[in-house]
Amino acid sequence: MSAPGNVVVFYDIPSTLPGGAWSCNTWKTRFALNYKGIPYRTEWVEYPQIEPLLTSLGVEPYPAPTLRPYTLPAIYDPRTQRALMDSIKIAAYLDETYPDTPALLPPPMRAFHYVFQDALLRTVHEKLIPLLIPSCIVKLNPPSQLYFRETREVTFGCKVEELSPPEKRAEQWAAVEKGFSVLASWFEAAGDDRLLIMGGGVSGGVSGVCHADIAIAGLLMWIRQVYGEESKEWQRVQNFDGGRWKHFLDYFEKWADTSH
């Protein structure tokens, strides 16, 4: 077992939820570390402290212009003294630095994964944002609530509460359901009843988990964590597409550990 000071430090955003983890983006890296079996420990960072922390670690910011040049997830690896942010870059780093662990971004598939990341954002993630953002705020700790509200209201040009007014909610949920249906069609195009993007999972096949899979799992965890497992919203989503997404997230439960 690695000593605490020699393990990867994973930076996540805390909440008032059990286990703390809630963000779809940080869930991608948590799933990656757990799936690979890489020893790590979590450091919880409130939103206003993200930029000072990552600046102090020498992390390269996103190119300007951007409202948020620094975001989480991020990691610091004392083994290499490297710090970096962005889940897909972290996954590539972990593959290269820990080659004896299962690869999430096989080099021949890296271009696909960057395209998939954008496609998932446009097809599903963007449809969820107006519905979930108001519910996220109330799950955050006070230091993060104000930052989250101010930055999102600048981004969207309206009060957070105006993102999903009651009269638009049915239409917004219909768009989410359609987005998940499109996502399901990408799996169905393979014609082999696969559970995972590259094949395999409980539906058969031999391929392993890839970064595209954990990106989907991260989105599903975001919905379940923010709304609650017993909520009508989560019950609705997990039953989209004949229950595909319930089966999908059930498969990832073994890598959903938040105890590190």
C-alpha positions as CSV (number, residue, x, y, z in Angstrom):
1,M,0.0,0.0,0.0
2,S,1.3,3.5,-0.9
3,A,2.0,6.0,1.8
4,P,-0.5,8.8,1.9
5,G,2.0,11.4,0.7
6,N,3.0,9.3,-2.3
7,V,-0.5,8.8,-3.9
8,V,-2.2,10.9,-6.5
9,V,-4.1,13.9,-5.1
10,F,-7.5,14.2,-6.8
11,Y,-9.1,17.6,-6.4
12,D,-12.9,17.6,-6.3
13,I,-15.7,20.1,-5.5
14,P,-17.5,19.3,-2.2
15,S,-21.2,19.4,-1.6
16,T,-23.7,18.7,1.2
17,L,-24.6,15.3,-0.3
18,P,-23.5,12.0,1.2
19,G,-20.0,11.3,0.0
20,G,-19.6,14.8,-1.3
21,A,-19.2,13.9,-5.0
22,W,-21.7,15.4,-7.4
23,S,-20.1,17.1,-10.4
24,C,-20.3,15.2,-13.7
25,N,-16.9,16.4,-14.7
26,T,-15.1,15.4,-11.5
27,W,-16.9,12.0,-11.5
28,K,-15.1,11.2,-14.8
29,T,-11.7,11.3,-13.0
30,R,-13.0,9.6,-9.9
31,F,-14.3,6.8,-12.1
32,A,-11.0,6.7,-14.0
33,L,-8.9,6.4,-10.8
34,N,-11.2,3.8,-9.3
35,Y,-11.4,1.7,-12.5
36,K,-7.6,1.8,-12.9
37,G,-7.0,0.9,-9.3
38,I,-4.5,3.8,-8.9
39,P,-4.1,4.8,-5.2
40,Y,-5.3,8.4,-4.6
41,R,-6.7,10.7,-2.0
42,T,-9.3,13.4,-2.4
43,E,-8.8,17.0,-1.5
44,W,-12.0,19.0,-1.5
45,V,-11.8,22.5,-3.0
46,E,-14.5,25.1,-2.8
47,Y,-15.1,27.0,-6.1
48,P,-13.4,30.3,-5.1
49,Q,-10.2,28.4,-4.2
50,I,-9.9,26.5,-7.5
51,E,-8.0,29.1,-9.4
52,P,-5.6,30.0,-6.6
53,L,-4.9,26.3,-6.0
54,L,-4.3,25.4,-9.6
55,T,-2.2,28.5,-10.2
56,S,0.0,27.6,-7.3
57,L,0.5,24.1,-8.8
58,G,1.5,25.5,-12.1
59,V,-1.5,24.1,-14.0
60,E,-1.9,25.5,-17.5
61,P,-5.2,27.5,-17.8
62,Y,-7.7,27.1,-20.6
63,P,-6.9,29.5,-23.4
64,A,-8.5,33.0,-23.2
65,P,-11.1,34.3,-23.5
66,T,-12.9,32.2,-20.9
67,L,-14.8,33.1,-17.8
68,R,-13.3,30.2,-15.9
69,P,-9.7,29.6,-16.9
70,Y,-9.3,26.9,-14.2
71,T,-11.8,24.1,-13.4
72,L,-11.9,20.8,-11.7
73,P,-11.2,17.9,-12.0
74,A,-7.5,18.2,-11.5
75,I,-4.8,16.0,-10.1
76,Y,-1.3,16.3,-8.6
77,D,1.0,13.3,-9.0
78,P,3.9,13.4,-6.5
79,R,5.5,10.5,-8.4
80,T,6.2,12.8,-11.4
81,Q,5.5,16.1,-9.7
82,R,2.9,16.8,-12.4
83,A,-0.3,18.7,-12.0
84,L,-3.0,19.0,-14.6
85,M,-6.7,19.5,-15.1
86,D,-9.4,18.4,-17.6
87,S,-10.7,14.8,-17.3
88,I,-9.7,13.7,-20.8
89,K,-6.2,15.0,-20.4
90,I,-6.0,13.4,-17.0
91,A,-7.1,10.1,-18.4
92,A,-4.4,10.3,-21.1
93,Y,-1.8,11.1,-18.5
94,L,-2.9,8.2,-16.3
95,D,-2.7,5.8,-19.3
96,E,0.8,6.9,-20.1
97,T,2.1,7.1,-16.5
98,Y,0.5,3.9,-15.3
99,P,0.7,1.6,-18.3
100,D,0.0,-1.5,-16.3
101,T,-3.5,-0.3,-15.6
102,P,-6.4,-0.7,-18.1
103,A,-6.3,2.0,-20.8
104,L,-9.1,4.5,-21.1
105,L,-7.8,6.3,-24.2
106,P,-6.1,3.8,-26.5
107,P,-3.9,5.9,-28.8
108,P,-5.8,4.8,-32.0
109,M,-9.1,5.9,-30.4
110,R,-8.0,9.3,-29.0
111,A,-9.3,11.4,-31.9
112,F,-12.7,9.6,-31.6
113,H,-12.8,10.4,-27.9
114,Y,-12.3,14.1,-28.5
115,V,-15.1,14.1,-31.1
116,F,-17.3,12.0,-28.7
117,Q,-16.7,14.5,-25.9
118,D,-18.1,17.3,-28.0
119,A,-21.0,15.2,-29.4
120,L,-22.1,14.2,-25.9
121,L,-22.0,17.8,-24.7
122,R,-24.2,19.0,-27.6
123,T,-26.5,16.0,-27.6
124,V,-27.2,15.4,-23.9
125,H,-25.2,17.6,-21.5
126,E,-26.4,21.0,-22.8
127,K,-30.0,19.8,-22.6
128,L,-29.6,19.0,-18.9
129,I,-27.9,22.2,-17.9
130,P,-31.0,24.5,-17.5
131,L,-32.8,21.8,-15.5
132,L,-29.9,20.8,-13.2
133,I,-28.1,24.1,-12.5
134,P,-30.8,25.5,-10.1
135,S,-30.8,22.2,-8.1
136,C,-27.0,22.1,-8.0
137,I,-26.7,25.5,-6.1
138,V,-28.7,24.3,-3.1
139,K,-26.4,21.3,-2.7
140,L,-23.2,23.3,-2.5
141,N,-21.6,24.7,0.6
142,P,-22.0,28.5,1.2
143,P,-18.5,29.4,-0.1
144,S,-19.3,27.8,-3.4
145,Q,-22.9,28.8,-3.8
146,L,-22.3,32.5,-4.4
147,Y,-19.4,31.8,-6.9
148,F,-21.5,29.2,-8.7
149,R,-24.5,31.5,-9.0
150,E,-22.5,34.6,-10.1
151,T,-20.5,32.8,-12.8
152,R,-23.5,30.9,-14.2
153,E,-25.7,34.0,-14.3
154,V,-23.0,35.8,-16.3
155,T,-22.8,32.8,-18.6
156,F,-26.5,32.5,-19.2
157,G,-27.5,36.1,-18.9
158,C,-30.3,35.5,-16.5
159,K,-31.0,34.5,-12.9
160,V,-30.4,30.8,-12.2
161,E,-34.1,30.4,-11.3
162,E,-35.1,31.6,-14.7
163,L,-33.2,28.8,-16.5
164,S,-36.1,26.3,-16.1
165,P,-39.4,28.1,-15.6
166,P,-42.4,25.8,-14.9
167,E,-44.0,26.6,-18.3
168,K,-40.8,25.4,-20.2
169,R,-40.0,22.4,-18.1
170,A,-42.0,19.8,-20.0
171,E,-40.3,21.0,-23.3
172,Q,-36.9,20.9,-21.6
173,W,-37.4,17.3,-20.4
174,A,-38.6,16.3,-23.8
175,A,-35.3,17.6,-25.2
176,V,-33.4,15.6,-22.6
177,E,-35.2,12.4,-23.5
178,K,-34.6,13.0,-27.2
179,G,-30.9,13.6,-26.5
180,F,-30.6,10.3,-24.6
181,S,-32.5,8.5,-27.4
182,V,-29.9,9.8,-29.9
183,L,-27.1,8.7,-27.5
184,A,-28.7,5.2,-27.3
185,S,-28.9,5.1,-31.1
186,W,-25.1,5.3,-31.3
187,F,-24.8,2.1,-29.3
188,E,-27.6,0.4,-31.2
189,A,-25.8,1.2,-34.5
190,A,-23.3,-1.5,-33.6
191,G,-26.1,-4.1,-33.9
192,D,-24.7,-6.3,-31.1
193,D,-26.7,-5.2,-28.0
194,R,-23.6,-3.8,-26.4
195,L,-23.6,-2.0,-23.1
196,L,-20.3,-0.1,-23.5
197,I,-19.1,2.1,-26.3
198,M,-16.4,-0.2,-27.5
199,G,-18.4,-3.4,-26.8
200,G,-18.5,-5.6,-23.7
201,G,-20.1,-5.1,-20.4
202,V,-23.0,-7.2,-19.2
203,S,-24.2,-7.6,-22.7
204,G,-21.2,-9.6,-23.8
205,G,-18.1,-8.8,-25.8
206,V,-14.5,-8.4,-24.6
207,S,-13.7,-4.7,-24.8
208,G,-13.2,-2.7,-21.7
209,V,-14.3,0.6,-20.4
210,C,-13.2,3.7,-22.2
211,H,-13.2,7.4,-21.5
212,A,-16.5,7.8,-23.5
213,D,-18.2,5.4,-21.1
214,I,-17.0,7.2,-18.0
215,A,-18.2,10.5,-19.5
216,I,-21.7,9.0,-19.8
217,A,-21.5,7.5,-16.3
218,G,-20.4,10.9,-15.0
219,L,-23.5,12.6,-16.5
220,L,-25.8,9.9,-15.0
221,M,-24.2,10.3,-11.6
222,W,-24.7,14.1,-11.8
223,I,-28.4,13.6,-12.4
224,R,-28.8,11.0,-9.7
225,Q,-26.8,12.8,-7.1
226,V,-28.3,16.2,-7.6
227,Y,-31.9,15.1,-7.8
228,G,-31.7,12.1,-5.5
229,E,-32.0,8.4,-6.1
230,E,-35.7,8.3,-5.2
231,S,-36.6,11.5,-7.1
232,K,-39.1,11.4,-10.0
233,E,-36.4,13.0,-12.2
234,W,-33.9,10.2,-11.7
235,Q,-36.6,7.6,-12.0
236,R,-37.5,9.1,-15.3
237,V,-34.0,9.2,-16.7
238,Q,-33.0,5.7,-15.7
239,N,-36.0,4.4,-17.5
240,F,-35.3,6.2,-20.8
241,D,-34.6,3.9,-23.7
242,G,-36.0,0.7,-22.1
243,G,-34.0,1.1,-18.9
244,R,-30.6,1.3,-20.7
245,W,-29.3,4.0,-18.5
246,K,-30.1,2.2,-15.2
247,H,-28.2,-0.9,-16.5
248,F,-25.4,1.3,-17.6
249,L,-24.9,3.1,-14.3
250,D,-25.4,-0.2,-12.4
251,Y,-22.4,-1.5,-14.2
252,F,-20.3,1.4,-12.9
253,E,-21.3,1.2,-9.3
254,K,-18.2,-0.9,-8.5
255,W,-16.1,2.1,-9.4
256,A,-18.2,4.8,-7.6
257,D,-16.3,4.7,-4.3
258,T,-16.0,8.1,-2.7
259,S,-14.1,6.9,0.4
260,H,-10.6,7.8,-0.7
